[in-house]
């Protein structure tokens, strides 16, 4: 799973400038975040081939989130008009063992082996940003927009980071479990293989 740096060695990486997917070049926060998350997971846990992210959030995931200003507007609207009472959120949070409705938890795996949690990789994430970043995975996986907000969505894609000579073979499952009005548990399972690539 690791590339030529050797197991357990930290591989120096230039921050993502370009991510190439399906013949298109992407330069945005999502194209920087996802390869960074995979690289850090592999460097920290040699053999890591799967990351599971879980969040409690409201709202829908839709193509409008691909535009940052739309995502911000959605977050502001959500904050202005909460649909859950404090008691409902407290009960749901306790059941899901989360510390709050905006928390995103990340757990790394190798096959079926649980390697550990990685809180610092997602410490700057909240549930709204998580939806924005996941929207880009759905876009790269060419999932039809009408299916984005389904209970279970699966797809895959191949990405290249030409500036660091890396290729990422990715597949993912996006699962939304409705808990109550305006609130769902979102689980993203991202499976990946990172390898060296000499393609430009």
C-alpha positions as a LaTeX table, in Angstrom:
\begin{tabular}{lrrr}
\hline
Residue & $x$ (\AA) & $y$ (\AA) & $z$ (\AA) \\
\hline
Unk1 & 0.00 & 0.00 & 0.00 \\
Unk2 & 2.87 & 2.37 & 0.66 \\
Unk3 & 5.00 & 3.65 & $-2.15$ \\
Unk4 & 8.78 & 3.54 & $-2.39$ \\
Unk5 & 9.40 & 5.40 & 0.86 \\
Unk6 & 9.17 & 2.17 & 2.86 \\
Unk7 & 6.76 & 1.13 & 5.56 \\
Unk8 & 6.58 & 3.44 & 8.51 \\
Unk9 & 8.64 & 6.20 & 6.87 \\
Unk10 & 7.09 & 9.60 & 6.43 \\
Unk11 & 7.09 & 10.56 & 2.75 \\
Unk12 & 7.61 & 14.24 & 2.14 \\
Unk13 & 4.82 & 15.65 & 0.06 \\
Unk14 & 4.36 & 18.98 & $-1.65$ \\
Unk15 & 0.90 & 20.38 & $-0.88$ \\
Unk16 & $-1.47$ & 19.43 & $-3.68$ \\
Unk17 & $-1.42$ & 21.89 & $-6.52$ \\
Unk18 & $-3.13$ & 19.74 & $-9.11$ \\
Unk19 & $-5.28$ & 16.64 & $-8.97$ \\
Unk20 & $-6.03$ & 14.99 & $-12.32$ \\
Unk21 & $-9.25$ & 12.98 & $-12.64$ \\
Unk22 & $-10.82$ & 11.84 & $-15.88$ \\
Unk23 & $-8.64$ & 14.15 & $-17.96$ \\
Unk24 & $-9.56$ & 17.24 & $-15.94$ \\
Unk25 & $-7.38$ & 19.27 & $-13.58$ \\
Unk26 & $-8.76$ & 20.22 & $-10.17$ \\
Unk27 & $-7.32$ & 22.87 & $-7.86$ \\
Unk28 & $-9.55$ & 23.41 & $-4.84$ \\
Unk29 & $-9.78$ & 22.62 & $-1.15$ \\
Unk30 & $-11.26$ & 19.17 & $-1.84$ \\
Unk31 & $-8.47$ & 18.21 & $-4.24$ \\
Unk32 & $-6.00$ & 19.20 & $-1.49$ \\
Unk33 & $-7.85$ & 17.58 & 1.42 \\
Unk34 & $-8.51$ & 14.06 & 0.12 \\
Unk35 & $-4.97$ & 13.17 & $-1.07$ \\
Unk36 & $-3.63$ & 14.78 & 2.10 \\
Unk37 & $-5.90$ & 12.62 & 4.24 \\
Unk38 & $-4.88$ & 9.45 & 2.41 \\
Unk39 & $-1.17$ & 10.31 & 2.58 \\
Unk40 & $-1.27$ & 11.09 & 6.29 \\
Unk41 & $-3.27$ & 7.93 & 7.03 \\
Unk42 & $-0.76$ & 5.75 & 5.18 \\
Unk43 & 2.25 & 7.50 & 6.72 \\
Unk44 & 0.81 & 7.16 & 10.22 \\
Unk45 & $-0.56$ & 3.63 & 9.80 \\
Unk46 & 1.51 & 1.61 & 7.29 \\
Unk47 & $-0.80$ & $-0.65$ & 5.34 \\
Unk48 & $-3.84$ & 1.60 & 5.76 \\
Unk49 & $-6.21$ & 1.08 & 2.85 \\
Unk50 & $-9.50$ & 2.37 & 4.22 \\
Unk51 & $-10.71$ & 5.43 & 6.08 \\
Unk52 & $-14.15$ & 5.71 & 7.66 \\
Unk53 & $-15.51$ & 9.16 & 8.46 \\
Unk54 & $-18.70$ & 9.60 & 10.50 \\
Unk55 & $-20.65$ & 12.77 & 11.21 \\
Unk56 & $-24.03$ & 13.82 & 12.51 \\
Unk57 & $-25.48$ & 16.49 & 10.25 \\
Unk58 & $-28.57$ & 18.06 & 8.79 \\
Unk59 & $-29.31$ & 19.24 & 5.29 \\
Unk60 & $-28.98$ & 17.51 & 1.94 \\
Unk61 & $-25.92$ & 16.75 & $-0.12$ \\
Unk62 & $-26.38$ & 18.19 & $-3.61$ \\
Unk63 & $-24.37$ & 19.60 & $-6.56$ \\
Unk64 & $-24.83$ & 23.14 & $-5.26$ \\
Unk65 & $-22.25$ & 22.32 & $-2.58$ \\
Unk66 & $-19.56$ & 22.20 & $-5.27$ \\
Unk67 & $-19.65$ & 25.99 & $-5.18$ \\
Unk68 & $-18.10$ & 27.16 & $-1.87$ \\
Unk69 & $-20.42$ & 30.14 & $-1.57$ \\
Unk70 & $-23.42$ & 27.82 & $-1.83$ \\
Unk71 & $-22.05$ & 25.63 & 0.94 \\
Unk72 & $-21.50$ & 28.66 & 3.15 \\
Unk73 & $-25.01$ & 29.92 & 2.48 \\
Unk74 & $-26.44$ & 26.51 & 3.36 \\
Unk75 & $-24.48$ & 26.44 & 6.61 \\
Unk76 & $-25.65$ & 29.92 & 7.56 \\
Unk77 & $-29.25$ & 29.04 & 6.76 \\
Unk78 & $-28.96$ & 25.90 & 8.87 \\
Unk79 & $-27.59$ & 27.87 & 11.79 \\
Unk80 & $-30.36$ & 30.45 & 11.55 \\
Unk81 & $-33.20$ & 27.92 & 11.55 \\
Unk82 & $-32.29$ & 24.82 & 13.62 \\
Unk83 & $-34.80$ & 22.01 & 13.23 \\
Unk84 & $-33.84$ & 20.03 & 16.32 \\
Unk85 & $-34.37$ & 20.89 & 19.94 \\
Unk86 & $-31.43$ & 20.72 & 22.34 \\
Unk87 & $-32.98$ & 17.70 & 24.05 \\
Unk88 & $-33.30$ & 15.76 & 20.76 \\
Unk89 & $-29.72$ & 16.51 & 19.74 \\
Unk90 & $-28.41$ & 15.57 & 23.19 \\
Unk91 & $-30.20$ & 12.23 & 23.05 \\
Unk92 & $-28.96$ & 11.46 & 19.53 \\
Unk93 & $-25.41$ & 12.51 & 20.34 \\
Unk94 & $-25.35$ & 10.22 & 23.38 \\
Unk95 & $-26.62$ & 7.32 & 21.31 \\
Unk96 & $-23.98$ & 7.85 & 18.63 \\
Unk97 & $-21.21$ & 8.52 & 21.16 \\
Unk98 & $-20.34$ & 11.84 & 19.56 \\
Unk99 & $-19.46$ & 15.00 & 21.44 \\
Unk100 & $-21.62$ & 17.31 & 19.37 \\
Unk101 & $-23.63$ & 17.60 & 16.16 \\
Unk102 & $-20.70$ & 19.08 & 14.21 \\
Unk103 & $-18.09$ & 16.43 & 15.03 \\
Unk104 & $-16.42$ & 14.37 & 12.28 \\
Unk105 & $-14.67$ & 11.18 & 13.40 \\
Unk106 & $-12.03$ & 9.40 & 11.31 \\
Unk107 & $-10.93$ & 5.80 & 11.81 \\
Unk108 & $-8.20$ & 4.09 & 9.77 \\
Unk109 & $-8.27$ & 0.42 & 8.75 \\
Unk110 & $-6.11$ & $-2.16$ & 6.99 \\
Unk111 & $-8.51$ & $-4.69$ & 5.57 \\
Unk112 & $-10.77$ & $-5.55$ & 8.50 \\
Unk113 & $-8.19$ & $-4.54$ & 11.11 \\
Unk114 & $-8.93$ & $-1.32$ & 12.94 \\
Unk115 & $-5.69$ & 0.67 & 13.12 \\
Unk116 & $-6.87$ & 3.62 & 15.20 \\
Unk117 & $-8.62$ & 6.96 & 15.17 \\
Unk118 & $-7.07$ & 10.07 & 13.66 \\
Unk119 & $-8.71$ & 13.06 & 15.38 \\
Unk120 & $-6.14$ & 15.65 & 14.38 \\
Unk121 & $-6.63$ & 15.02 & 10.65 \\
Unk122 & $-10.22$ & 16.21 & 10.87 \\
Unk123 & $-10.00$ & 18.66 & 13.77 \\
Unk124 & $-10.77$ & 21.59 & 11.45 \\
Unk125 & $-13.76$ & 19.79 & 9.93 \\
Unk126 & $-17.37$ & 20.25 & 10.87 \\
Unk127 & $-20.37$ & 18.49 & 9.41 \\
Unk128 & $-21.08$ & 21.22 & 6.84 \\
Unk129 & $-17.53$ & 21.18 & 5.46 \\
Unk130 & $-17.69$ & 17.37 & 5.45 \\
Unk131 & $-20.72$ & 17.51 & 3.13 \\
Unk132 & $-18.88$ & 19.94 & 0.84 \\
Unk133 & $-15.82$ & 17.69 & 0.62 \\
Unk134 & $-17.91$ & 14.56 & 0.08 \\
Unk135 & $-19.85$ & 16.29 & $-2.70$ \\
Unk136 & $-16.61$ & 16.41 & $-4.66$ \\
Unk137 & $-16.10$ & 12.65 & $-4.23$ \\
Unk138 & $-19.57$ & 12.10 & $-5.69$ \\
Unk139 & $-18.71$ & 14.44 & $-8.56$ \\
Unk140 & $-15.42$ & 12.67 & $-9.28$ \\
Unk141 & $-17.18$ & 9.32 & $-9.09$ \\
Unk142 & $-19.66$ & 10.56 & $-11.74$ \\
Unk143 & $-22.64$ & 9.71 & $-9.55$ \\
Unk144 & $-25.84$ & 11.12 & $-11.10$ \\
Unk145 & $-26.96$ & 14.14 & $-9.03$ \\
Unk146 & $-30.41$ & 12.61 & $-8.51$ \\
Unk147 & $-28.75$ & 9.80 & $-6.52$ \\
Unk148 & $-26.51$ & 11.92 & $-4.29$ \\
Unk149 & $-28.87$ & 12.07 & $-1.36$ \\
Unk150 & $-29.80$ & 8.37 & $-1.47$ \\
Unk151 & $-29.47$ & 6.07 & 1.52 \\
Unk152 & $-26.44$ & 4.29 & 0.02 \\
Unk153 & $-24.24$ & 5.59 & $-2.81$ \\
Unk154 & $-21.19$ & 3.77 & $-4.20$ \\
Unk155 & $-18.67$ & 4.69 & $-6.87$ \\
Unk156 & $-14.96$ & 4.87 & $-7.69$ \\
Unk157 & $-12.41$ & 6.98 & $-9.51$ \\
Unk158 & $-8.69$ & 7.21 & $-10.26$ \\
Unk159 & $-6.76$ & 10.39 & $-9.47$ \\
Unk160 & $-3.18$ & 11.43 & $-10.08$ \\
Unk161 & $-1.00$ & 13.95 & $-8.28$ \\
Unk162 & 1.62 & 14.76 & $-10.95$ \\
Unk163 & 3.52 & 17.15 & $-8.69$ \\
Unk164 & 4.29 & 14.33 & $-6.24$ \\
Unk165 & 4.31 & 11.43 & $-8.70$ \\
Unk166 & 1.41 & 9.57 & $-7.09$ \\
Unk167 & $-1.68$ & 7.72 & $-8.25$ \\
Unk168 & $-4.75$ & 7.07 & $-6.10$ \\
Unk169 & $-7.19$ & 4.28 & $-6.93$ \\
Unk170 & $-10.26$ & 5.12 & $-4.88$ \\
Unk171 & $-13.68$ & 3.66 & $-4.23$ \\
Unk172 & $-16.20$ & 4.83 & $-1.69$ \\
Unk173 & $-19.54$ & 4.14 & $-0.05$ \\
Unk174 & $-21.64$ & 7.05 & 1.21 \\
Unk175 & $-24.33$ & 6.04 & 3.66 \\
Unk176 & $-27.02$ & 8.34 & 5.07 \\
Unk177 & $-29.14$ & 7.09 & 7.95 \\
Unk178 & $-32.12$ & 9.28 & 8.84 \\
Unk179 & $-32.43$ & 9.83 & 12.58 \\
Unk180 & $-35.12$ & 12.46 & 12.91 \\
Unk181 & $-36.42$ & 15.50 & 11.06 \\
Unk182 & $-33.45$ & 17.44 & 9.69 \\
Unk183 & $-30.78$ & 15.17 & 11.18 \\
Unk184 & $-28.92$ & 12.20 & 9.72 \\
Unk185 & $-25.88$ & 10.10 & 10.51 \\
Unk186 & $-23.48$ & 10.26 & 7.55 \\
Unk187 & $-20.84$ & 7.59 & 7.06 \\
Unk188 & $-18.22$ & 7.74 & 4.34 \\
Unk189 & $-16.08$ & 4.66 & 3.74 \\
Unk190 & $-13.15$ & 5.56 & 1.50 \\
Unk191 & $-11.06$ & 2.65 & 0.19 \\
Unk192 & $-7.84$ & 3.54 & $-1.56$ \\
Unk193 & $-4.54$ & 2.34 & $-2.94$ \\
Unk194 & $-1.68$ & 4.81 & $-3.31$ \\
Unk195 & 1.13 & 4.05 & $-5.73$ \\
Unk196 & 3.91 & 5.78 & $-7.61$ \\
Unk197 & 3.09 & 7.21 & $-11.02$ \\
Unk198 & 5.42 & 8.65 & $-13.64$ \\
Unk199 & 2.57 & 10.07 & $-15.71$ \\
Unk200 & 2.45 & 13.85 & $-16.11$ \\
\hline
\end{tabular}
